[in-house]
Amino acid sequence: MAKKEKELKAPFIGSWKFTNQTVVNDFQKVKQYKLQNQYESEYFIFESNHSFRYEFLNKAGIVVKTMKGKWKSIGDKIKIEYSDIDFSLSIAYFFLDKDLVLGQNFSHVIFTKEEFGSRNLVVK
């Protein structure tokens, strides 16, 4: 029963593949740290122990960059604190069908649920 309660409190736990974003959003500072043109996809992985990883993969499916930190659920917001860069934010979240939307109104990032660990990925 305790596990189900925890899942209800943090329905975003799991791995999410980046799908789309508005031109202006709360993750702009994070985007500055990405390796330009060396990635094909991005995954935000929220762990049940309140840690997260933001994985960047190249076209061959190799992880070329990982950013880590801690998350905390505060009502309808997630507080995200990166340990790799000096950046933290509290951001609203909601679900649009099965997609996770981080942000609000016309300032958001959309992720689609996809298992990250189901493939053999190589960290470069």
C-alpha positions as CSV (number, residue, x, y, z in Angstrom):
1,M,0.0,0.0,0.0
2,A,2.8,2.4,0.8
3,K,4.3,2.0,-2.7
4,K,0.9,2.8,-4.3
5,E,0.6,6.0,-2.2
6,K,4.1,7.1,-3.2
7,E,3.3,6.5,-6.9
8,L,0.1,8.6,-6.5
9,K,2.1,11.4,-5.0
10,A,4.7,11.4,-7.7
11,P,3.1,10.1,-11.0
12,F,6.1,11.4,-13.0
13,I,8.5,8.8,-11.6
14,G,10.0,6.9,-14.5
15,S,11.7,7.7,-17.7
16,W,10.5,10.3,-20.2
17,K,11.7,11.0,-23.7
18,F,11.8,14.7,-24.8
19,T,9.2,15.3,-27.4
20,N,8.6,19.1,-27.9
21,Q,9.0,22.5,-26.3
22,T,7.9,26.1,-26.6
23,V,10.5,28.6,-27.9
24,V,10.7,30.1,-24.4
25,N,10.6,27.8,-21.4
26,D,12.0,27.4,-17.8
27,F,14.7,24.9,-19.1
28,Q,16.5,27.5,-21.3
29,K,19.5,27.6,-18.9
30,V,19.8,23.8,-19.0
31,K,19.7,23.8,-22.8
32,Q,22.8,26.1,-22.9
33,Y,24.8,23.2,-21.4
34,K,23.8,20.6,-24.0
35,L,26.4,19.4,-26.5
36,Q,25.3,21.1,-29.7
37,N,24.4,18.8,-32.7
38,Q,25.8,15.7,-31.0
39,Y,22.5,14.4,-29.6
40,E,19.5,12.8,-31.2
41,S,17.3,12.3,-28.1
42,E,17.0,13.3,-24.5
43,Y,15.6,11.5,-21.5
44,F,14.5,12.8,-18.1
45,I,14.6,10.0,-15.6
46,F,12.9,10.6,-12.2
47,E,13.9,8.0,-9.6
48,S,11.8,7.1,-6.6
49,N,14.7,8.0,-4.3
50,H,14.2,11.7,-5.3
51,S,17.2,11.8,-7.7
52,F,17.0,12.4,-11.4
53,R,19.2,12.1,-14.5
54,Y,18.9,14.0,-17.8
55,E,20.5,11.9,-20.4
56,F,21.5,13.1,-23.9
57,L,22.1,10.4,-26.6
58,N,23.7,10.7,-30.0
59,K,22.4,9.2,-33.2
60,A,24.0,5.9,-32.4
61,G,22.1,5.7,-29.1
62,I,25.2,6.4,-27.0
63,V,24.9,8.6,-23.9
64,V,27.1,11.6,-24.6
65,K,26.1,13.7,-21.6
66,T,24.4,13.2,-18.3
67,M,23.2,15.8,-15.9
68,K,22.1,14.8,-12.4
69,G,20.3,16.2,-9.4
70,K,17.5,15.9,-6.9
71,W,13.8,16.5,-7.2
72,K,11.0,17.2,-4.7
73,S,7.3,17.2,-5.2
74,I,5.5,20.2,-3.9
75,G,1.8,20.1,-4.7
76,D,1.4,20.4,-8.5
77,K,5.1,21.5,-8.9
78,I,8.4,19.7,-9.0
79,K,11.4,21.4,-7.5
80,I,14.4,20.4,-9.5
81,E,18.0,21.0,-8.3
82,Y,20.9,20.2,-10.6
83,S,24.1,19.1,-9.0
84,D,26.2,19.6,-12.3
85,I,25.3,23.2,-12.8
86,D,24.2,26.0,-10.5
87,F,20.5,25.9,-11.4
88,S,17.3,25.0,-9.7
89,L,13.7,25.6,-10.5
90,S,10.2,24.9,-9.2
91,I,8.0,24.1,-12.2
92,A,4.4,23.1,-12.6
93,Y,3.6,19.8,-14.1
94,F,0.6,18.1,-15.6
95,F,-0.3,15.4,-18.0
96,L,-1.7,15.9,-21.5
97,D,-3.1,12.5,-22.3
98,K,-0.1,10.3,-21.4
99,D,2.6,13.0,-21.9
100,L,4.3,14.8,-19.1
101,V,4.2,18.6,-19.5
102,L,6.7,20.6,-17.4
103,G,5.7,24.3,-17.3
104,Q,2.5,26.1,-17.9
105,N,0.6,28.1,-20.4
106,F,2.9,28.8,-23.4
107,S,6.1,28.1,-21.6
108,H,6.6,24.3,-21.3
109,V,8.5,21.2,-22.3
110,I,6.8,17.9,-23.2
111,F,8.0,14.4,-22.5
112,T,6.5,11.1,-23.6
113,K,6.8,8.0,-21.3
114,E,9.5,5.7,-22.6
115,E,11.6,3.1,-20.8
116,F,15.2,4.3,-20.9
117,G,16.9,1.3,-19.3
118,S,15.3,-1.3,-21.7
119,R,18.1,-0.8,-24.2
120,N,21.9,-1.4,-24.1
121,L,23.2,2.1,-24.0
122,V,26.9,3.0,-23.9
123,V,28.1,5.9,-21.8
124,K,30.9,7.8,-23.7
